[in-house]
Amino acid sequence: AGALAVHSGLWASRQSDALLREMRENASLTVKGLSDGLAQPMATGNYAEIERFLKAIDIPRIERIQVFERNGALMADVIHEPGRPPRVVADSKQQSVPAESLPEVMTEREHSLTLWKPVRAGSLIGWIKAVYGTRELAEIRKAGWRSSFLLGLFLVAGTSGLLALILRPPLRAVRKLAAFARGLAASRGEQISVPSGFLELEELGSALNHASRELLSAEQRIVSERERLTVTLHSIVDGVITTDTSGAIVLMNRVAEELTGWPALEAQGKRLTEVFRVIDGESRMPLVNPVQAVVAGARVLPPLQAVLVTRGRGERTVAQRIAPIVDRNGATAGTVLVFNDLTEKERLDAERRMLEEQLRQSQKLEIVGQLSGGIAHDFNNI
């Protein structure tokens, strides 16, 4: 009986470990679905929608869910306690987040399992942190060692089959939801049906369907906004070039293409100094790259006149002005350079100056002629 009791305890411990492994797998799939559902409100900075989404979650063993921006700033913090409504924690502390290259980070403590998942909308926009309670699993392990011979015998005989029967349908549904979540990026707008009878899985399926619709809607809005931005850029009569904080070109309008001699698609990703080459008109020395000065000081540089060395189109006199692009958090996200062609104006000014000089010389000759005529007349009268 003692040996069977020990065997029962060992079996209970193994079952607890198996449940913990299943919890890890289910938690990974569940939190991935939650991260996909949070992508759209995080991308638009909709804090109210994020809190509503977190408060609506009703998943067993989840005790706390936090959402962070990419830099670790806390966006939302909701605590789930059994028998009580979800509670929002007002806390603005910044926290260290995992490295951007990691697909997930999972850590375990005595009574909790913490899982970090990235939230992406094309690129990384933040993190979701979910804390699962594992006290029940620890109690299962303790109860197994305290069990009697009959409990151990019962567990050995029946629990494995019972667990298989109980967990098979929800696990099958979880795998189906996981496959749908993994394919959301390519199947935006599609919907999935979940077998009834599992409330949490129905909620997760509903959240994934909502995320699918929101992803499609967000994509359509982004395409529309990009089209409007492109039309606006091409309607500006000045040359416009935008860069990231490293000085790599992001966008160019048609006027910038014509003045520099670089097609926008070919210039994209190249250094600004490679495409927009400017020199001092008198010393012929290259001018300092203004991007770093703007990024470091987050200020607008004063207008500057210089000579633009174009690609296969000679040199043009331009007036340039560069300013920082500031995101909603006040951080510098890049720069925008605006420049216009002064070559024709310079030529007309030079012609005007030449005509004015010729007029002055002509007036001088006329005065000299009048003086000479007067002097000759005076001599004739002597």
Secondary structure, 3 states (H helix, E strand, C coil): CHHHHHHHHHHHHHHHHHHHHHHHHHHHHHHHHHHHHHHHHHHCCCHHHHHHHHHHCCCCCEEEEEEEECCCEEEEEEECCCCCCCEECCCCCECCCCCCCCCCEEEECCCEEEEEEEEECCCEEEEEEEEEECHHHHHHHHHHHHCCHHHHHHHHHHHHHHHHHHHHHHHHHHHHHHHHHHCCCCCCCCCCCCCCCCHHHHHHHHHHHHHHHHHHHHHHHHHHHHHHHHHHHHHCCCEEEEECCCCEEEEECHHHHHHHCCCHHHHCCCEHHHHCEEECCCCCCECCCHHHHHHHHCCCCCCEEEEEECCCCCEEEEEEEEEEEECCCCCEEEEEEEEEECHHHHHHHHHHHHHHHHHHHHHHHHHHHHHHHHHHHHHHCC
